[in-house]
Amino acid sequence: MKGIETHLVISENGEKIIRHETKYRPDDLRSMVDYSYGIDDVGAAISSGSFLRDAMVVAPCSIKTMSALANSYTENLLIRAGDVTLKEHKPLVLLVRETPFHAGHLENMLRLARMGATILPPIPGFYNKPKTIDDIVDHTIARTLDLMGIKHSLSRRWTGKHPAR
């Protein structure tokens, strides 16, 4: 997005998911951001609390990454950056997409919510009458951008029914 500095970390499994589920390759995503880091680059700028950040999104967020964040197990840059985002009281949005959840998953989600994270499973909304997969994906992206305070026009807003005057 114009005017927004972006930083990217892709896990090994994330790279596999990109190749399998999208028309993109990891290098395509790297070319779209301002800065890209290796998963093991724990000396990267984003690993420090002194690095100023506005927010962080983990998309998709695996149960493994969510569990590591819930337990401050900072084994790689992705988890370290998320942990730092939490300790600096900045928005951390986790698009946890695995389902169904068992009690352990839900307890970790609750733990993260209490730590300040937002759990945003990419559950589609159908009030906009999506016609394509992109419409469904855009709905989740729109909700994510809303949580970070970024203006967009990806989806129509629900205006609800207004009472008669």
FENJO-V912925 format. One record per helix or strand of 2 or more residues. SS is the DSSP state (A for helix, B for strand). FROM is the first residue (numbers start at 1). LEN is the number of residues. Records with the same first field share a line. If there is no record, write none. Layout:
SS = FROM-LEN  FROM-LEN
//
This chain:
B = 7-3  35-3  55-7  91-6  117-3
A = 12-10  26-5  45-3  63-8  77-11  103-13  133-15
//
